[in-house]
Amino acid sequence: MHTLMDINSSKAIRLTEVIYMRLLRTHLTFFLFATTLILVGCTGGFDNNPVSPNVAQTEWRAFTVNEAGGTFNFPEIGIWVEIPSGAVPTGEVYSFSVRGFPDGIPPLPGGPVYVRMATMEMDGPDVSFLKNIKITMQLAEPKTPGAGAVAFQINGAFQWQQMHNNAVYLNGNTASMYVDTPGIYGAFLPIPLNVEISLTRQSGPVPLSVGLEALVTGGHPPYLVIWNYGDNDQPESGLATAHVYDAPGVYSISCFVTDESNHQVTDLISVEAYGIFGPTGFP
């Protein structure tokens, strides 16, 4: 026979269990929501500014220039310097040093993804005629001739700063630019936005569970990743996701990626969920 105290104690225990379960569901919902936010803006684990490939720093090479100008070739370190005649004031002489791929330079700040193709450092006096000096640098590895590159310079805060008024010209093996002051310069090739779908399985009996991941490169992180599973379920977001197909059929999965500059790319892949009669094969 239960006493009134026992009944009240039992009700208190049940009330505590209900509160605990509600709190647990609330925390779980918040965790899933936070995880989605983290995934949607992620870069996908790729280096934002990769070096291709890692090249050792070269030795310094010195040159002296007067009003006659000239071309100073240092093929052993992959640097060529061109100074037009008359750029240096008559009767004045200046000495400079150059080297390729200096060590210890910082990565690019967040933004578009570039691959660093060439870097060089010039040491010498800061004089006005430097804006007429053309520097050509050997690329770390050959690129497609005519590919559009971007010039950067290390600023006073030791950070890369884009040189908006300095184009980089490519022939597939070298990059050329005009420099303004002594310092460190680099030629960077932008990486186009691209996505490829990776999945755990492409076919199987129903219910078919498929894990999916968007391998995103290039563009301008962060990325917004949207999945369409090809059935009647609502689209979902995130770099990684999973989906279950309960009905037999061939389904087309779409992955839509938009970067911060509003560039968009899509990748498609098909999966087949089959019933007791086995797979029909992809068309």
C-alpha positions as a Markdown table, in Angstrom:
| # | Residue | x | y | z |
|---|---|---|---|---|
| 1 | Met | 0.0 | 0.0 | 0.0 |
| 2 | His | 1.5 | 3.4 | -1.1 |
| 3 | Thr | 1.5 | 6.2 | 1.3 |
| 4 | Leu | 0.8 | 9.8 | 0.3 |
| 5 | Met | 4.5 | 10.5 | 0.8 |
| 6 | Asp | 5.4 | 7.7 | -1.7 |
| 7 | Ile | 2.9 | 9.1 | -4.3 |
| 8 | Asn | 4.3 | 12.6 | -4.0 |
| 9 | Ser | 7.8 | 11.3 | -4.2 |
| 10 | Ser | 7.0 | 9.4 | -7.4 |
| 11 | Lys | 5.4 | 12.4 | -9.0 |
| 12 | Ala | 8.5 | 14.5 | -8.1 |
| 13 | Ile | 10.7 | 11.9 | -9.8 |
| 14 | Arg | 8.6 | 11.8 | -12.9 |
| 15 | Leu | 8.6 | 15.6 | -13.1 |
| 16 | Thr | 12.3 | 15.7 | -12.7 |
| 17 | Glu | 12.7 | 13.2 | -15.6 |
| 18 | Val | 10.4 | 15.3 | -17.9 |
| 19 | Ile | 12.4 | 18.4 | -17.2 |
| 20 | Tyr | 15.7 | 16.6 | -17.8 |
| 21 | Met | 14.5 | 15.2 | -21.1 |
| 22 | Arg | 13.3 | 18.6 | -22.3 |
| 23 | Leu | 16.6 | 20.2 | -21.3 |
| 24 | Leu | 18.4 | 17.3 | -23.1 |
| 25 | Arg | 16.3 | 17.9 | -26.3 |
| 26 | Thr | 16.9 | 21.6 | -26.1 |
| 27 | His | 20.7 | 21.2 | -25.8 |
| 28 | Leu | 20.7 | 18.6 | -28.6 |
| 29 | Thr | 18.8 | 21.0 | -30.9 |
| 30 | Phe | 21.2 | 23.8 | -30.1 |
| 31 | Phe | 24.2 | 21.5 | -30.8 |
| 32 | Leu | 22.8 | 20.5 | -34.2 |
| 33 | Phe | 22.0 | 24.1 | -35.1 |
| 34 | Ala | 25.5 | 25.3 | -34.1 |
| 35 | Thr | 27.1 | 22.4 | -36.0 |
| 36 | Thr | 25.2 | 23.4 | -39.1 |
| 37 | Leu | 26.4 | 27.0 | -38.8 |
| 38 | Ile | 30.0 | 25.9 | -38.4 |
| 39 | Leu | 29.8 | 23.6 | -41.5 |
| 40 | Val | 28.1 | 26.2 | -43.8 |
| 41 | Gly | 30.8 | 28.8 | -43.5 |
| 42 | Cys | 33.8 | 26.4 | -43.5 |
| 43 | Thr | 36.6 | 26.4 | -46.0 |
| 44 | Gly | 36.6 | 22.6 | -46.3 |
| 45 | Gly | 40.0 | 22.1 | -44.8 |
| 46 | Phe | 41.9 | 23.4 | -47.8 |
| 47 | Asp | 44.8 | 25.8 | -47.5 |
| 48 | Asn | 43.5 | 29.2 | -48.4 |
| 49 | Asn | 46.8 | 30.3 | -50.0 |
| 50 | Pro | 48.9 | 27.3 | -51.0 |
| 51 | Val | 52.4 | 27.5 | -52.3 |
| 52 | Ser | 53.0 | 25.4 | -55.4 |
| 53 | Pro | 55.5 | 23.9 | -54.8 |
| 54 | Asn | 57.7 | 24.9 | -51.9 |
| 55 | Val | 60.9 | 26.3 | -53.5 |
| 56 | Ala | 64.1 | 27.1 | -51.6 |
| 57 | Gln | 65.3 | 30.7 | -51.2 |
| 58 | Thr | 68.1 | 31.7 | -53.7 |
| 59 | Glu | 71.3 | 33.7 | -53.2 |
| 60 | Trp | 71.5 | 37.4 | -53.5 |
| 61 | Arg | 72.6 | 38.8 | -56.8 |
| 62 | Ala | 73.8 | 42.5 | -57.1 |
| 63 | Phe | 73.7 | 44.9 | -60.0 |
| 64 | Thr | 74.7 | 48.6 | -60.4 |
| 65 | Val | 72.9 | 50.9 | -62.8 |
| 66 | Asn | 73.4 | 54.4 | -64.2 |
| 67 | Glu | 71.7 | 56.6 | -66.8 |
| 68 | Ala | 72.4 | 54.0 | -69.5 |
| 69 | Gly | 70.0 | 51.5 | -67.9 |
| 70 | Gly | 70.3 | 48.0 | -69.1 |
| 71 | Thr | 69.0 | 44.4 | -68.7 |
| 72 | Phe | 70.5 | 42.4 | -65.8 |
| 73 | Asn | 70.1 | 38.6 | -66.2 |
| 74 | Phe | 70.4 | 36.2 | -63.3 |
| 75 | Pro | 69.1 | 32.9 | -64.8 |
| 76 | Glu | 70.8 | 30.9 | -62.0 |
| 77 | Ile | 68.3 | 32.4 | -59.5 |
| 78 | Gly | 65.5 | 32.9 | -62.0 |
| 79 | Ile | 65.3 | 36.7 | -62.0 |
| 80 | Trp | 65.7 | 39.3 | -64.8 |
| 81 | Val | 65.8 | 43.1 | -64.3 |
| 82 | Glu | 65.1 | 45.6 | -67.0 |
| 83 | Ile | 65.8 | 49.3 | -66.6 |
| 84 | Pro | 65.1 | 51.7 | -69.5 |
| 85 | Ser | 67.8 | 54.1 | -70.6 |
| 86 | Gly | 67.4 | 57.5 | -69.0 |
| 87 | Ala | 65.4 | 56.3 | -66.0 |
| 88 | Val | 68.4 | 57.0 | -63.7 |
| 89 | Pro | 69.3 | 60.7 | -63.6 |
| 90 | Thr | 72.4 | 61.6 | -65.5 |
| 91 | Gly | 75.6 | 61.2 | -63.4 |
| 92 | Glu | 73.9 | 59.1 | -60.7 |
| 93 | Val | 74.7 | 55.5 | -59.9 |
| 94 | Tyr | 72.7 | 53.1 | -57.8 |
| 95 | Ser | 73.3 | 49.5 | -56.5 |
| 96 | Phe | 70.6 | 46.9 | -55.9 |
| 97 | Ser | 70.4 | 43.2 | -54.9 |
| 98 | Val | 67.7 | 40.7 | -55.8 |
| 99 | Arg | 66.9 | 37.1 | -54.7 |
| 100 | Gly | 64.1 | 34.7 | -55.4 |
| 101 | Phe | 61.7 | 32.9 | -53.1 |
| 102 | Pro | 62.7 | 34.6 | -49.8 |
| 103 | Asp | 62.0 | 32.6 | -46.7 |
| 104 | Gly | 59.6 | 33.5 | -43.9 |
| 105 | Ile | 57.1 | 35.4 | -45.9 |
| 106 | Pro | 53.5 | 35.5 | -44.5 |
| 107 | Pro | 50.4 | 33.9 | -46.0 |
| 108 | Leu | 47.9 | 36.0 | -47.8 |
| 109 | Pro | 45.1 | 37.4 | -45.7 |
| 110 | Gly | 41.6 | 35.8 | -45.9 |
| 111 | Gly | 39.8 | 36.3 | -49.2 |
| 112 | Pro | 40.1 | 34.7 | -52.6 |
| 113 | Val | 42.2 | 31.6 | -52.8 |
| 114 | Tyr | 45.4 | 32.0 | -54.7 |
| 115 | Val | 48.4 | 29.7 | -55.5 |
| 116 | Arg | 51.7 | 31.5 | -55.1 |
| 117 | Met | 53.8 | 31.0 | -58.3 |
| 118 | Ala | 56.8 | 33.2 | -57.7 |
| 119 | Thr | 58.2 | 35.6 | -55.1 |
| 120 | Met | 61.3 | 37.8 | -55.1 |
| 121 | Glu | 62.9 | 40.4 | -52.9 |
| 122 | Met | 64.8 | 43.5 | -54.0 |
| 123 | Asp | 67.1 | 45.5 | -51.7 |
| 124 | Gly | 68.4 | 49.0 | -52.4 |
| 125 | Pro | 67.6 | 52.7 | -52.1 |
| 126 | Asp | 64.0 | 53.9 | -52.5 |
| 127 | Val | 64.2 | 56.2 | -55.5 |
| 128 | Ser | 61.5 | 57.5 | -57.8 |
| 129 | Phe | 62.8 | 55.8 | -61.0 |
| 130 | Leu | 62.0 | 52.4 | -59.5 |
| 131 | Lys | 58.5 | 52.6 | -61.0 |
| 132 | Asn | 60.1 | 52.0 | -64.4 |
| 133 | Ile | 61.9 | 48.8 | -63.3 |
| 134 | Lys | 60.5 | 45.6 | -64.8 |
| 135 | Ile | 61.2 | 42.5 | -62.8 |
| 136 | Thr | 60.7 | 39.0 | -64.4 |
| 137 | Met | 60.6 | 36.0 | -62.1 |
| 138 | Gln | 60.9 | 32.3 | -62.8 |
| 139 | Leu | 57.7 | 30.4 | -61.8 |
| 140 | Ala | 57.9 | 27.6 | -59.2 |
| 141 | Glu | 56.3 | 25.4 | -61.7 |
| 142 | Pro | 55.0 | 25.9 | -65.3 |
| 143 | Lys | 51.5 | 27.3 | -65.7 |
| 144 | Thr | 49.1 | 27.7 | -68.7 |
| 145 | Pro | 50.5 | 30.5 | -70.9 |
| 146 | Gly | 48.3 | 33.6 | -70.7 |
| 147 | Ala | 46.8 | 32.7 | -67.3 |
| 148 | Gly | 45.8 | 35.8 | -65.5 |
| 149 | Ala | 47.8 | 36.4 | -62.3 |
| 150 | Val | 47.7 | 39.0 | -59.6 |
| 151 | Ala | 50.6 | 41.0 | -58.2 |
| 152 | Phe | 51.1 | 41.4 | -54.4 |
| 153 | Gln | 53.7 | 43.4 | -52.4 |
| 154 | Ile | 54.6 | 43.1 | -48.7 |
| 155 | Asn | 53.6 | 46.3 | -46.9 |
| 156 | Gly | 55.0 | 48.0 | -43.9 |
| 157 | Ala | 53.0 | 45.8 | -41.6 |
| 158 | Phe | 54.6 | 42.7 | -43.2 |
| 159 | Gln | 51.4 | 41.6 | -44.9 |
| 160 | Trp | 50.6 | 40.9 | -48.5 |
| 161 | Gln | 48.9 | 43.8 | -50.2 |
| 162 | Gln | 47.4 | 43.6 | -53.7 |
| 163 | Met | 49.0 | 45.9 | -56.3 |
| 164 | His | 45.8 | 47.0 | -58.1 |
| 165 | Asn | 47.8 | 49.0 | -60.8 |
| 166 | Asn | 50.4 | 46.3 | -61.5 |
| 167 | Ala | 49.5 | 43.6 | -63.9 |
| 168 | Val | 51.4 | 40.3 | -63.9 |
| 169 | Tyr | 52.2 | 38.9 | -67.4 |
| 170 | Leu | 52.6 | 35.2 | -67.9 |
| 171 | Asn | 54.3 | 33.1 | -70.6 |
| 172 | Gly | 53.9 | 29.8 | -68.8 |
| 173 | Asn | 57.4 | 29.8 | -67.2 |
| 174 | Thr | 57.9 | 33.4 | -65.9 |
| 175 | Ala | 55.8 | 36.3 | -64.5 |
| 176 | Ser | 56.7 | 40.0 | -65.0 |
| 177 | Met | 55.7 | 43.1 | -63.1 |
| 178 | Tyr | 56.8 | 46.7 | -62.5 |
| 179 | Val | 57.9 | 47.5 | -59.0 |
| 180 | Asp | 57.6 | 50.7 | -57.1 |
| 181 | Thr | 60.0 | 50.4 | -54.1 |
| 182 | Pro | 62.5 | 47.9 | -52.8 |
| 183 | Gly | 60.7 | 45.0 | -51.0 |
| 184 | Ile | 59.1 | 41.6 | -51.5 |
| 185 | Tyr | 56.8 | 40.9 | -54.4 |
| 186 | Gly | 54.8 | 37.9 | -55.5 |
| 187 | Ala | 52.8 | 36.6 | -58.5 |
| 188 | Phe | 49.7 | 34.7 | -57.5 |
| 189 | Leu | 47.3 | 32.7 | -59.6 |
| 190 | Pro | 43.6 | 32.8 | -58.5 |
| 191 | Ile | 42.0 | 29.3 | -58.1 |
| 192 | Pro | 38.5 | 29.1 | -59.6 |
| 193 | Leu | 35.7 | 27.9 | -57.4 |
| 194 | Asn | 35.1 | 24.2 | -57.8 |
| 195 | Val | 33.2 | 21.4 | -56.0 |
| 196 | Glu | 33.3 | 17.6 | -56.2 |
| 197 | Ile | 30.9 | 15.2 | -54.4 |
| 198 | Ser | 32.4 | 12.4 | -52.3 |
| 199 | Leu | 30.0 | 9.7 | -51.1 |
| 200 | Thr | 30.2 | 6.6 | -49.0 |
| 201 | Arg | 28.2 | 4.3 | -51.4 |
| 202 | Gln | 26.4 | 4.7 | -54.7 |
| 203 | Ser | 24.0 | 1.8 | -54.6 |
| 204 | Gly | 22.4 | -0.6 | -52.2 |
| 205 | Pro | 19.1 | -2.1 | -51.0 |
| 206 | Val | 16.5 | 0.1 | -49.4 |
| 207 | Pro | 16.7 | 1.7 | -46.9 |
| 208 | Leu | 19.8 | 3.1 | -48.5 |
| 209 | Ser | 21.9 | 5.3 | -46.3 |
| 210 | Val | 24.4 | 7.6 | -48.1 |
| 211 | Gly | 27.0 | 9.8 | -46.5 |
| 212 | Leu | 28.0 | 12.8 | -48.6 |
| 213 | Glu | 30.8 | 15.4 | -48.5 |
| 214 | Ala | 31.4 | 18.5 | -50.6 |
| 215 | Leu | 35.1 | 18.9 | -51.5 |
| 216 | Val | 35.3 | 22.6 | -52.2 |
| 217 | Thr | 38.4 | 24.5 | -53.5 |
| 218 | Gly | 39.1 | 28.0 | -54.8 |
| 219 | Gly | 36.8 | 30.9 | -55.0 |
| 220 | His | 36.3 | 33.2 | -52.1 |
| 221 | Pro | 35.5 | 31.5 | -48.7 |
| 222 | Pro | 33.4 | 31.1 | -46.7 |
| 223 | Tyr | 31.1 | 28.8 | -48.8 |
| 224 | Leu | 27.4 | 28.2 | -48.6 |
| 225 | Val | 26.8 | 24.5 | -49.5 |
| 226 | Ile | 23.2 | 23.3 | -50.4 |
| 227 | Trp | 22.2 | 19.7 | -51.0 |
| 228 | Asn | 19.3 | 18.5 | -53.1 |
| 229 | Tyr | 18.8 | 14.8 | -52.6 |
| 230 | Gly | 16.6 | 14.2 | -55.7 |
| 231 | Asp | 13.6 | 13.0 | -53.8 |
| 232 | Asn | 10.8 | 14.8 | -52.0 |
| 233 | Asp | 12.8 | 15.8 | -49.0 |
| 234 | Gln | 13.8 | 19.4 | -48.3 |
| 235 | Pro | 17.3 | 20.6 | -49.3 |
| 236 | Glu | 19.9 | 20.8 | -46.5 |
| 237 | Ser | 23.1 | 22.8 | -46.0 |
| 238 | Gly | 26.6 | 21.9 | -44.8 |
| 239 | Leu | 29.9 | 20.6 | -46.2 |
| 240 | Ala | 29.0 | 17.1 | -44.9 |
| 241 | Thr | 25.6 | 15.4 | -44.7 |
| 242 | Ala | 23.8 | 12.1 | -44.9 |
| 243 | His | 20.5 | 10.9 | -46.4 |
| 244 | Val | 18.3 | 7.8 | -46.4 |
| 245 | Tyr | 16.4 | 6.6 | -49.4 |
| 246 | Asp | 13.4 | 4.4 | -48.4 |
| 247 | Ala | 11.9 | 3.8 | -51.9 |
| 248 | Pro | 13.6 | 2.0 | -54.8 |
| 249 | Gly | 14.8 | 4.3 | -57.6 |
| 250 | Val | 17.7 | 6.1 | -59.2 |
| 251 | Tyr | 18.1 | 9.5 | -57.6 |
| 252 | Ser | 20.2 | 12.5 | -58.8 |
| 253 | Ile | 22.0 | 14.3 | -56.0 |
| 254 | Ser | 22.9 | 18.0 | -56.6 |
| 255 | Cys | 25.4 | 20.0 | -54.6 |
| 256 | Phe | 25.3 | 23.8 | -55.0 |
| 257 | Val | 28.1 | 26.0 | -53.7 |
| 258 | Thr | 28.1 | 29.8 | -53.5 |
| 259 | Asp | 31.2 | 31.7 | -52.3 |
| 260 | Glu | 31.4 | 35.1 | -50.7 |
| 261 | Ser | 31.8 | 36.8 | -54.1 |
| 262 | Asn | 28.5 | 35.1 | -55.3 |
| 263 | His | 30.3 | 32.7 | -57.7 |
| 264 | Gln | 28.3 | 29.5 | -58.0 |
| 265 | Val | 29.2 | 26.0 | -59.0 |
| 266 | Thr | 27.3 | 22.6 | -59.0 |
| 267 | Asp | 28.2 | 19.0 | -59.0 |
| 268 | Leu | 25.9 | 16.1 | -59.7 |
| 269 | Ile | 26.0 | 12.4 | -58.9 |
| 270 | Ser | 23.4 | 9.5 | -59.1 |
| 271 | Val | 22.7 | 6.8 | -56.5 |
| 272 | Glu | 20.4 | 3.8 | -56.8 |
| 273 | Ala | 18.3 | 2.3 | -54.1 |
| 274 | Tyr | 16.9 | -1.1 | -55.1 |
| 275 | Gly | 14.3 | -3.5 | -53.7 |
| 276 | Ile | 14.1 | -7.3 | -53.5 |
| 277 | Phe | 14.6 | -7.6 | -57.3 |
| 278 | Gly | 18.1 | -6.1 | -57.2 |
| 279 | Pro | 19.7 | -3.2 | -59.0 |
| 280 | Thr | 18.6 | -2.1 | -62.4 |
| 281 | Gly | 21.9 | -0.4 | -63.2 |
| 282 | Phe | 22.5 | 3.3 | -64.1 |
| 283 | Pro | 21.3 | 4.5 | -67.5 |
